[in-house]
Amino acid sequence: MDVYALIGRPVEHSLSPPMHEAGYEATGVDARYVTFEPSSATDAVAAAVDLGVAGLNVTVPFKEEVLPAVEPTERARRVGAVNTVDFATSPPTGDNTDVAGVRRAFEHAGVSLSDVRAVVVGAGGAGRAATAALGESAASVHVANRTLSRAEALVADLDPAVPATLSAGPLSDVDDRIAEADVLVNATSVGMEADETPVPAAALHADLAVLDAVYTPLETRLLRDAAAAGAETVDGAWMLLFQGVAAFERWTGRDAPVDAMNETLRARL
C-alpha cells in the first residue's frame, strides 16, 4: 500500500484526504492519504523519505519553506512555492499544481485564457500561482494588492518567466483595470470569514469570467455580485479539485477520476 500525505498547519479540516481516497477507490489504487502537522517542512520531507511515503502535498505555512528540501520544477521555481512533492526521484521533486488548478478550473468552465486581459487580486501564494497560470497564455496580467510592494515583487519575480505583459498596482485602483479585463481572479481570503468582497460590485461586468479561490463558502459575495452582473463564475472548489487531480496524476501515473473526486469534494463542502 502506498501512503500519501498532506503537511501543513492546521490540516485537521482538510478536504484533500476524502477527495484523494475517492480517487484511489475509483481507480483501484491501493493507497491511503493522511495528514500531519510537523514543526518543520524540511524535517517532514526527510521523515517521509525514511518512512517510504510516496508523495506529499504541502499547504500553508510550508509551501516556501519546503523549497530547499526538494528539487523544484521550473514551474515551482517560477512561482516560488511547492505544494506537491514526488519521491520517485532523489532528491524528491517539488512541483506546484496550483498553477494547473487555476488553468483547468477555467478550462472546465469553457473559458479560454488565450490573449485575455486578466486581473489578479492578491500577491500571496495563490496570487503567484494564478499569475503564473494566466501569464502562460494571457496578453496581460495586472496584479492588485493592498500592499503595493508585494505586488511589485511578484511581478518582478515572474515577469522574465512568462510571455504575458505583467503589471502591478494598488487595490484602490483596481476598478479601472477590471473594466478593461476579460478575466478576474480573487487570490485572497476575503469572503471566507465574512460576507465581504475584495472588489466593488459596480466594477464587475458581463464580459468577465471570475474565479474566486475561496471555496468556503462555495458562493461568495464576489461570485454572487459577478453573477448578478452577467459574468461567468467559477467557484474555488474547482481550483481545489484540479490541483488535487494534477497531484494524483503525477503520483500514480493514471488519469484521475475527476467526477468521483469532485462528487466527494462537493459532498464534504
N, C-alpha and C positions, 0 to 999 in steps of 0.2 A: 504493500500500500504506500502510495506517495502522500507526503504531507506538504501542504502549502499553508502559508500563514500571513497574517497582517500584523505589522508592528506600528504602533503609534501611541498617543496618549491624549485623550481617552479613546478606547476602541470597544468598550463593552456593548455599545448600542449599534455597532457597525452592521450594515446590511450586506456586506461582502460575503460572510460565511454562508447564509442561506442561498444567495444568488449563485455563488460558485458551486456549492454542493448540488444545487438543482442541475447545473451543467454536467457535473460528474455522473449523476444518476441517469440523465437523459442519454449520455453517450457511452455508458458502461465503463467509465474510468474509475479504477479502484483508488480513491483518494479521499482525504479529509482536508478541511480548511479550518484553521484555528486562529485565535488572536492572542497577542502578547503585548504587554506594556513595559518594555525594557527601559533601563535608565540611560542606555547609550545605543545608538544605531550601529556604530562600528562593532561594539561587543555583540550585538544581536546577529550581525552578519557572520561573525566568527563562530558564534554558537550554532548558527544554522548550518554552517559547513560541517562542524563536528558532529552534529546530530543527523546529517543526511537530509535536511529539508530540501525539497525540490524547487521551491520558489517562494519569494516574499513579495507581498505588497507593502508599500510604505506610505504612511499618511502623516499629517502634522503631529508633532513638530520635527519630524526626522527627514523630510524629503531633501533638504540640502545637506544636513549633517552626514547622510549616508554616502555622499559622493566619494570621499577618499577611500572608502572600503570596497569600491567596485570599479569596473572598467566601464565608464559611461558610453552609451551610443552617441553618435553625432547629434541626434535629436535631444537626448538628455543633456548633453553638453550645451547645446544652444539654449535650452530652457533654464538650465542651472538647477535642475531638480530631478530626482529619481523617484518613481512610485512603483516600479516593478523590477525585481531582481531575479535573474535566471542563473541557477547554479550548474548548468550544463557545461560551463566553461570555467577555467581557472586563470585569473581571478574571476569572480562572478561578474556577469554583465548587468549593468543598470540601465534601464530604459525609462521613458516617460510615456505612458499610454494615455495620459490626459489629453495629449495632442490628438490622438486618434479618436478619443471620446468626443471632442468638440466637432471634428470633421464629420464623423459618422452620424452624430446626432442631427446635424444639418442635412446630410445626405438622406437619412431616413425620412426626414420631413419633406424631401423633394426640393430643398433649397440649394441652388448652385452657388459655389463660392468663387467661381471664376470671374476675375476682373471686378469684383464688388468693391464698394467703398464701405469700410467697416469701422465701427467704434467699439472699443473695449473699455468698460468701466471697471477699474481696479488694476493695481500693479503688483499684487502679491503672486503667490504660486499659480493660482488659477488664471490670473491675468497674463502671466508669462506664457502658460500653455496655450491659452486662447489666441494670443498674439502670434505665437509661433505657428499654430494651426492655420489661422487666417492668412498669415503672411506668405504661406507657400503658394497661394493662387490669387489672392485679392490684389486689386490695383493699389489700394492704400488701406492702412490701419492706423487709426488715431487712438491713443491710449489716454484716457482721462482718469485722474486720480486726485483725491483731496490734497495729498502731499505731492506737489508737482515734481519735486526732486526724484521721487521714486519712479514716477512715470518716465522721466527723462533718463534715468539709469536703465530702465527696462529697454527703452528704445535704443540707447547706446549699445547695449549688450547684443540685441537681436538684429539691429539694422544691417550689419555686414553679412548675416547668415540667411536672410530671406529676400526674395525678389521684390516684394511689395514695398511701396514707399511708406515709411513709418514716421509718425509724429506724436508729440506729447503735449498735453495741456491740462489746466486745472479743471476740476469738476464743475466749477462755476460757469465755464464757457462751453459746456457740452451740448447745450440746446442747438446752437447753430450747426455743430458737427452732425448731430442726429438728423437734422432737417435735410442734409445732403446725403445721408447714408442709406445703404441697402440692407445692412446687417448690424445688429446691436447685440453685444454680449454683456450681461451683468456677471462679473467675476468677483464680486464682493459678497459678503454675508448679509447685506442689507435685505430685509424681507424675511429672514429666518426667525428672528426672535420677536419681531413686531410687524404689524401690518404697515410696512413702510416701503418706499421705492427709492432707488438711487437717482432716478431722473424724473423730471416733471411729466405728467401725463400729456400736457399740451405739446411736448416735443415729439411725441410719437405720431406716426402716420401710416397710411395703408400700404405704402410701398416698402415696408420694413419687415425683415424677419428677425425675431427677438428670441434669443436663448438666455434663460436665467439659470445659472449654475446652482442656485439654491433648489433643493428638492424636498425640503420640509418647511412649509407646505408645498405640495405639488403646484397649486395655483397661487402664485404670489401676487401681490398687488401690481407689480410690474407687468406680469402676464395678463392680468385682468384689464389693466389700462391699455395694453397693446392690442388685445382682442377687441376692445371697445373702439379702438382707432382703426380697426380693419387689418391690422398687421398679422402676419404668420407668427405663431407662437410655438416654442419648443421648450418643454419643461426640463428641469435639471436631472430628472431620473434617466433621461435618455443619455446624457453625458456620463452619468454614473454607470449605466449599463454598458455602454460601448467601451469605456476604458477597461471595465472588467472583462468584456469579450476579447479585447486585444491581449490582455494578460493571459486569459485562458488559452487562446490560440498559440501564443508564444510558448507557454509551458508545455502544453500537451501535444502540439503539432496537429491538432484536429480542428475542423470547423466547429465553432461554438454553436450550441443550440440556443440561438438568440431568443426564440419565442419562449422556451422553458425558463430561461434565466430572467426574462422580462416579466413573465407572469408571476414568478416567485417574488421578485423585487417589488412589484406594484402591490401584491397581496400584503407584503410586510409594511409598505408605506400606508 
